[in-house]
Amino acid sequence: MKTKITDLPQGNVSVVKTGGWDYVTMYNNVKETKDESGQKIYEADVISFAIKEVTKEQIVSQFDWYWNKYIAAEVNQKKAEKIVMLQQLLAKTDYEAIKYGEGVISQQQYATLAQARENWRVAINSLEAAKTLEEVEAVTFSTSIPKIGA
């Protein structure tokens, strides 16, 4: 997500030391533009994180490594959140799948739920294959659990 800023720090990195932590803000994909009044502003992708014992010079000299490390962690976190949600949906509907497998409910009664469960498994596979935040965010799914027909 692009953020508008008026002052861009040297090296596109700012580091503030507080309580033993270094609070880092990094700006990437910077584009210079002007606001309505003609004042120069910048649009940039921004990430912030806390780290111990790092200097601004270290961040600037290894900008891509820090940026990619942060993005990879964010991608993995978002993937995990979505996968857990999907696994919970599958777990909540296991009982009905077992009932269908044992012949207690018919194929017609189970069809809508079977399709939802297949969609959730496809979403899990897509998330596991996703490598970018955009790919993770593109994976959408319904959280509605279809009712079994009587």
MODELLER restraints for C-alpha pairs under 7 A, 6 or more apart:
rsr = mdl.restraints
at = mdl.atoms
rsr.add(forms.Gaussian(group=physical.xy_distance, feature=features.Distance(at['CA:1:A'], at['CA:45:A']), mean=5.89, stdev=0.5))
rsr.add(forms.Gaussian(group=physical.xy_distance, feature=features.Distance(at['CA:2:A'], at['CA:43:A']), mean=5.86, stdev=0.5))
rsr.add(forms.Gaussian(group=physical.xy_distance, feature=features.Distance(at['CA:2:A'], at['CA:44:A']), mean=5.09, stdev=0.5))
rsr.add(forms.Gaussian(group=physical.xy_distance, feature=features.Distance(at['CA:2:A'], at['CA:45:A']), mean=4.83, stdev=0.5))
rsr.add(forms.Gaussian(group=physical.xy_distance, feature=features.Distance(at['CA:3:A'], at['CA:43:A']), mean=5.41, stdev=0.5))
rsr.add(forms.Gaussian(group=physical.xy_distance, feature=features.Distance(at['CA:3:A'], at['CA:44:A']), mean=5.40, stdev=0.5))
rsr.add(forms.Gaussian(group=physical.xy_distance, feature=features.Distance(at['CA:3:A'], at['CA:45:A']), mean=6.17, stdev=0.5))
rsr.add(forms.Gaussian(group=physical.xy_distance, feature=features.Distance(at['CA:3:A'], at['CA:46:A']), mean=6.67, stdev=0.5))
rsr.add(forms.Gaussian(group=physical.xy_distance, feature=features.Distance(at['CA:4:A'], at['CA:41:A']), mean=6.75, stdev=0.5))
rsr.add(forms.Gaussian(group=physical.xy_distance, feature=features.Distance(at['CA:4:A'], at['CA:42:A']), mean=5.59, stdev=0.5))
rsr.add(forms.Gaussian(group=physical.xy_distance, feature=features.Distance(at['CA:4:A'], at['CA:43:A']), mean=4.54, stdev=0.5))
rsr.add(forms.Gaussian(group=physical.xy_distance, feature=features.Distance(at['CA:4:A'], at['CA:44:A']), mean=6.62, stdev=0.5))
rsr.add(forms.Gaussian(group=physical.xy_distance, feature=features.Distance(at['CA:5:A'], at['CA:41:A']), mean=5.82, stdev=0.5))
rsr.add(forms.Gaussian(group=physical.xy_distance, feature=features.Distance(at['CA:5:A'], at['CA:42:A']), mean=5.25, stdev=0.5))
rsr.add(forms.Gaussian(group=physical.xy_distance, feature=features.Distance(at['CA:5:A'], at['CA:43:A']), mean=6.39, stdev=0.5))
rsr.add(forms.Gaussian(group=physical.xy_distance, feature=features.Distance(at['CA:6:A'], at['CA:40:A']), mean=6.82, stdev=0.5))
rsr.add(forms.Gaussian(group=physical.xy_distance, feature=features.Distance(at['CA:6:A'], at['CA:41:A']), mean=4.59, stdev=0.5))
rsr.add(forms.Gaussian(group=physical.xy_distance, feature=features.Distance(at['CA:6:A'], at['CA:42:A']), mean=6.07, stdev=0.5))
rsr.add(forms.Gaussian(group=physical.xy_distance, feature=features.Distance(at['CA:11:A'], at['CA:60:A']), mean=5.93, stdev=0.5))
rsr.add(forms.Gaussian(group=physical.xy_distance, feature=features.Distance(at['CA:12:A'], at['CA:26:A']), mean=5.91, stdev=0.5))
rsr.add(forms.Gaussian(group=physical.xy_distance, feature=features.Distance(at['CA:12:A'], at['CA:27:A']), mean=5.11, stdev=0.5))
rsr.add(forms.Gaussian(group=physical.xy_distance, feature=features.Distance(at['CA:13:A'], at['CA:25:A']), mean=5.73, stdev=0.5))
rsr.add(forms.Gaussian(group=physical.xy_distance, feature=features.Distance(at['CA:13:A'], at['CA:26:A']), mean=4.64, stdev=0.5))
rsr.add(forms.Gaussian(group=physical.xy_distance, feature=features.Distance(at['CA:13:A'], at['CA:27:A']), mean=6.37, stdev=0.5))
rsr.add(forms.Gaussian(group=physical.xy_distance, feature=features.Distance(at['CA:13:A'], at['CA:56:A']), mean=6.94, stdev=0.5))
rsr.add(forms.Gaussian(group=physical.xy_distance, feature=features.Distance(at['CA:13:A'], at['CA:60:A']), mean=6.59, stdev=0.5))
rsr.add(forms.Gaussian(group=physical.xy_distance, feature=features.Distance(at['CA:14:A'], at['CA:24:A']), mean=5.77, stdev=0.5))
rsr.add(forms.Gaussian(group=physical.xy_distance, feature=features.Distance(at['CA:14:A'], at['CA:25:A']), mean=5.26, stdev=0.5))
rsr.add(forms.Gaussian(group=physical.xy_distance, feature=features.Distance(at['CA:14:A'], at['CA:26:A']), mean=6.67, stdev=0.5))
rsr.add(forms.Gaussian(group=physical.xy_distance, feature=features.Distance(at['CA:14:A'], at['CA:56:A']), mean=6.85, stdev=0.5))
rsr.add(forms.Gaussian(group=physical.xy_distance, feature=features.Distance(at['CA:15:A'], at['CA:22:A']), mean=6.12, stdev=0.5))
rsr.add(forms.Gaussian(group=physical.xy_distance, feature=features.Distance(at['CA:15:A'], at['CA:23:A']), mean=5.49, stdev=0.5))
rsr.add(forms.Gaussian(group=physical.xy_distance, feature=features.Distance(at['CA:15:A'], at['CA:24:A']), mean=4.59, stdev=0.5))
rsr.add(forms.Gaussian(group=physical.xy_distance, feature=features.Distance(at['CA:15:A'], at['CA:25:A']), mean=6.54, stdev=0.5))
rsr.add(forms.Gaussian(group=physical.xy_distance, feature=features.Distance(at['CA:15:A'], at['CA:56:A']), mean=5.85, stdev=0.5))
rsr.add(forms.Gaussian(group=physical.xy_distance, feature=features.Distance(at['CA:16:A'], at['CA:22:A']), mean=5.59, stdev=0.5))
rsr.add(forms.Gaussian(group=physical.xy_distance, feature=features.Distance(at['CA:16:A'], at['CA:23:A']), mean=5.09, stdev=0.5))
rsr.add(forms.Gaussian(group=physical.xy_distance, feature=features.Distance(at['CA:16:A'], at['CA:24:A']), mean=6.65, stdev=0.5))
rsr.add(forms.Gaussian(group=physical.xy_distance, feature=features.Distance(at['CA:17:A'], at['CA:23:A']), mean=6.23, stdev=0.5))
rsr.add(forms.Gaussian(group=physical.xy_distance, feature=features.Distance(at['CA:20:A'], at['CA:52:A']), mean=6.72, stdev=0.5))
rsr.add(forms.Gaussian(group=physical.xy_distance, feature=features.Distance(at['CA:21:A'], at['CA:50:A']), mean=6.25, stdev=0.5))
rsr.add(forms.Gaussian(group=physical.xy_distance, feature=features.Distance(at['CA:21:A'], at['CA:51:A']), mean=5.81, stdev=0.5))
rsr.add(forms.Gaussian(group=physical.xy_distance, feature=features.Distance(at['CA:21:A'], at['CA:52:A']), mean=4.98, stdev=0.5))
rsr.add(forms.Gaussian(group=physical.xy_distance, feature=features.Distance(at['CA:22:A'], at['CA:50:A']), mean=5.55, stdev=0.5))
rsr.add(forms.Gaussian(group=physical.xy_distance, feature=features.Distance(at['CA:22:A'], at['CA:51:A']), mean=5.23, stdev=0.5))
rsr.add(forms.Gaussian(group=physical.xy_distance, feature=features.Distance(at['CA:22:A'], at['CA:52:A']), mean=5.63, stdev=0.5))
rsr.add(forms.Gaussian(group=physical.xy_distance, feature=features.Distance(at['CA:22:A'], at['CA:53:A']), mean=6.86, stdev=0.5))
rsr.add(forms.Gaussian(group=physical.xy_distance, feature=features.Distance(at['CA:22:A'], at['CA:54:A']), mean=6.75, stdev=0.5))
rsr.add(forms.Gaussian(group=physical.xy_distance, feature=features.Distance(at['CA:23:A'], at['CA:49:A']), mean=5.87, stdev=0.5))
rsr.add(forms.Gaussian(group=physical.xy_distance, feature=features.Distance(at['CA:23:A'], at['CA:50:A']), mean=4.45, stdev=0.5))
rsr.add(forms.Gaussian(group=physical.xy_distance, feature=features.Distance(at['CA:23:A'], at['CA:51:A']), mean=6.51, stdev=0.5))
rsr.add(forms.Gaussian(group=physical.xy_distance, feature=features.Distance(at['CA:24:A'], at['CA:48:A']), mean=5.50, stdev=0.5))
rsr.add(forms.Gaussian(group=physical.xy_distance, feature=features.Distance(at['CA:24:A'], at['CA:49:A']), mean=5.42, stdev=0.5))
rsr.add(forms.Gaussian(group=physical.xy_distance, feature=features.Distance(at['CA:24:A'], at['CA:50:A']), mean=6.02, stdev=0.5))
rsr.add(forms.Gaussian(group=physical.xy_distance, feature=features.Distance(at['CA:25:A'], at['CA:46:A']), mean=6.93, stdev=0.5))
rsr.add(forms.Gaussian(group=physical.xy_distance, feature=features.Distance(at['CA:25:A'], at['CA:47:A']), mean=5.75, stdev=0.5))
rsr.add(forms.Gaussian(group=physical.xy_distance, feature=features.Distance(at['CA:25:A'], at['CA:48:A']), mean=4.37, stdev=0.5))
rsr.add(forms.Gaussian(group=physical.xy_distance, feature=features.Distance(at['CA:25:A'], at['CA:49:A']), mean=6.75, stdev=0.5))
rsr.add(forms.Gaussian(group=physical.xy_distance, feature=features.Distance(at['CA:26:A'], at['CA:46:A']), mean=5.68, stdev=0.5))
rsr.add(forms.Gaussian(group=physical.xy_distance, feature=features.Distance(at['CA:26:A'], at['CA:47:A']), mean=5.44, stdev=0.5))
rsr.add(forms.Gaussian(group=physical.xy_distance, feature=features.Distance(at['CA:26:A'], at['CA:48:A']), mean=6.42, stdev=0.5))
rsr.add(forms.Gaussian(group=physical.xy_distance, feature=features.Distance(at['CA:27:A'], at['CA:44:A']), mean=5.79, stdev=0.5))
rsr.add(forms.Gaussian(group=physical.xy_distance, feature=features.Distance(at['CA:27:A'], at['CA:45:A']), mean=5.67, stdev=0.5))
rsr.add(forms.Gaussian(group=physical.xy_distance, feature=features.Distance(at['CA:27:A'], at['CA:46:A']), mean=4.78, stdev=0.5))
rsr.add(forms.Gaussian(group=physical.xy_distance, feature=features.Distance(at['CA:27:A'], at['CA:47:A']), mean=6.87, stdev=0.5))
rsr.add(forms.Gaussian(group=physical.xy_distance, feature=features.Distance(at['CA:28:A'], at['CA:44:A']), mean=5.63, stdev=0.5))
rsr.add(forms.Gaussian(group=physical.xy_distance, feature=features.Distance(at['CA:28:A'], at['CA:45:A']), mean=5.14, stdev=0.5))
rsr.add(forms.Gaussian(group=physical.xy_distance, feature=features.Distance(at['CA:28:A'], at['CA:46:A']), mean=6.52, stdev=0.5))
rsr.add(forms.Gaussian(group=physical.xy_distance, feature=features.Distance(at['CA:29:A'], at['CA:44:A']), mean=5.47, stdev=0.5))
rsr.add(forms.Gaussian(group=physical.xy_distance, feature=features.Distance(at['CA:29:A'], at['CA:45:A']), mean=6.04, stdev=0.5))
rsr.add(forms.Gaussian(group=physical.xy_distance, feature=features.Distance(at['CA:30:A'], at['CA:42:A']), mean=6.44, stdev=0.5))
rsr.add(forms.Gaussian(group=physical.xy_distance, feature=features.Distance(at['CA:30:A'], at['CA:43:A']), mean=5.65, stdev=0.5))
rsr.add(forms.Gaussian(group=physical.xy_distance, feature=features.Distance(at['CA:30:A'], at['CA:44:A']), mean=4.37, stdev=0.5))
rsr.add(forms.Gaussian(group=physical.xy_distance, feature=features.Distance(at['CA:31:A'], at['CA:42:A']), mean=5.56, stdev=0.5))
rsr.add(forms.Gaussian(group=physical.xy_distance, feature=features.Distance(at['CA:31:A'], at['CA:43:A']), mean=5.23, stdev=0.5))
rsr.add(forms.Gaussian(group=physical.xy_distance, feature=features.Distance(at['CA:31:A'], at['CA:44:A']), mean=6.41, stdev=0.5))
rsr.add(forms.Gaussian(group=physical.xy_distance, feature=features.Distance(at['CA:32:A'], at['CA:41:A']), mean=6.02, stdev=0.5))
rsr.add(forms.Gaussian(group=physical.xy_distance, feature=features.Distance(at['CA:32:A'], at['CA:42:A']), mean=4.56, stdev=0.5))
rsr.add(forms.Gaussian(group=physical.xy_distance, feature=features.Distance(at['CA:32:A'], at['CA:43:A']), mean=6.51, stdev=0.5))
rsr.add(forms.Gaussian(group=physical.xy_distance, feature=features.Distance(at['CA:33:A'], at['CA:40:A']), mean=5.89, stdev=0.5))
rsr.add(forms.Gaussian(group=physical.xy_distance, feature=features.Distance(at['CA:33:A'], at['CA:41:A']), mean=5.41, stdev=0.5))
rsr.add(forms.Gaussian(group=physical.xy_distance, feature=features.Distance(at['CA:33:A'], at['CA:42:A']), mean=5.86, stdev=0.5))
rsr.add(forms.Gaussian(group=physical.xy_distance, feature=features.Distance(at['CA:34:A'], at['CA:40:A']), mean=4.48, stdev=0.5))
rsr.add(forms.Gaussian(group=physical.xy_distance, feature=features.Distance(at['CA:34:A'], at['CA:41:A']), mean=5.36, stdev=0.5))
rsr.add(forms.Gaussian(group=physical.xy_distance, feature=features.Distance(at['CA:35:A'], at['CA:41:A']), mean=6.56, stdev=0.5))
rsr.add(forms.Gaussian(group=physical.xy_distance, feature=features.Distance(at['CA:59:A'], at['CA:66:A']), mean=6.87, stdev=0.5))
rsr.add(forms.Gaussian(group=physical.xy_distance, feature=features.Distance(at['CA:75:A'], at['CA:132:A']), mean=6.29, stdev=0.5))
rsr.add(forms.Gaussian(group=physical.xy_distance, feature=features.Distance(at['CA:75:A'], at['CA:133:A']), mean=5.21, stdev=0.5))
rsr.add(forms.Gaussian(group=physical.xy_distance, feature=features.Distance(at['CA:79:A'], at['CA:127:A']), mean=5.96, stdev=0.5))
rsr.add(forms.Gaussian(group=physical.xy_distance, feature=features.Distance(at['CA:79:A'], at['CA:136:A']), mean=6.27, stdev=0.5))
rsr.add(forms.Gaussian(group=physical.xy_distance, feature=features.Distance(at['CA:83:A'], at['CA:124:A']), mean=5.76, stdev=0.5))
rsr.add(forms.Gaussian(group=physical.xy_distance, feature=features.Distance(at['CA:86:A'], at['CA:120:A']), mean=5.96, stdev=0.5))
rsr.add(forms.Gaussian(group=physical.xy_distance, feature=features.Distance(at['CA:86:A'], at['CA:124:A']), mean=6.95, stdev=0.5))
rsr.add(forms.Gaussian(group=physical.xy_distance, feature=features.Distance(at['CA:90:A'], at['CA:117:A']), mean=6.35, stdev=0.5))
rsr.add(forms.Gaussian(group=physical.xy_distance, feature=features.Distance(at['CA:99:A'], at['CA:105:A']), mean=6.10, stdev=0.5))
rsr.add(forms.Gaussian(group=physical.xy_distance, feature=features.Distance(at['CA:100:A'], at['CA:106:A']), mean=6.45, stdev=0.5))
rsr.add(forms.Gaussian(group=physical.xy_distance, feature=features.Distance(at['CA:100:A'], at['CA:110:A']), mean=6.72, stdev=0.5))
rsr.add(forms.Gaussian(group=physical.xy_distance, feature=features.Distance(at['CA:109:A'], at['CA:148:A']), mean=5.59, stdev=0.5))
rsr.add(forms.Gaussian(group=physical.xy_distance, feature=features.Distance(at['CA:109:A'], at['CA:149:A']), mean=4.61, stdev=0.5))
rsr.add(forms.Gaussian(group=physical.xy_distance, feature=features.Distance(at['CA:109:A'], at['CA:150:A']), mean=6.87, stdev=0.5))
rsr.add(forms.Gaussian(group=physical.xy_distance, feature=features.Distance(at['CA:110:A'], at['CA:148:A']), mean=6.05, stdev=0.5))
rsr.add(forms.Gaussian(group=physical.xy_distance, feature=features.Distance(at['CA:112:A'], at['CA:146:A']), mean=6.42, stdev=0.5))
rsr.add(forms.Gaussian(group=physical.xy_distance, feature=features.Distance(at['CA:113:A'], at['CA:146:A']), mean=5.46, stdev=0.5))
rsr.add(forms.Gaussian(group=physical.xy_distance, feature=features.Distance(at['CA:120:A'], at['CA:141:A']), mean=6.91, stdev=0.5))
rsr.add(forms.Gaussian(group=physical.xy_distance, feature=features.Distance(at['CA:123:A'], at['CA:139:A']), mean=6.34, stdev=0.5))
rsr.add(forms.Gaussian(group=physical.xy_distance, feature=features.Distance(at['CA:126:A'], at['CA:139:A']), mean=6.96, stdev=0.5))
rsr.add(forms.Gaussian(group=physical.xy_distance, feature=features.Distance(at['CA:127:A'], at['CA:136:A']), mean=5.91, stdev=0.5))
rsr.add(forms.Gaussian(group=physical.xy_distance, feature=features.Distance(at['CA:127:A'], at['CA:139:A']), mean=6.82, stdev=0.5))
rsr.add(forms.Gaussian(group=physical.xy_distance, feature=features.Distance(at['CA:130:A'], at['CA:136:A']), mean=5.75, stdev=0.5))
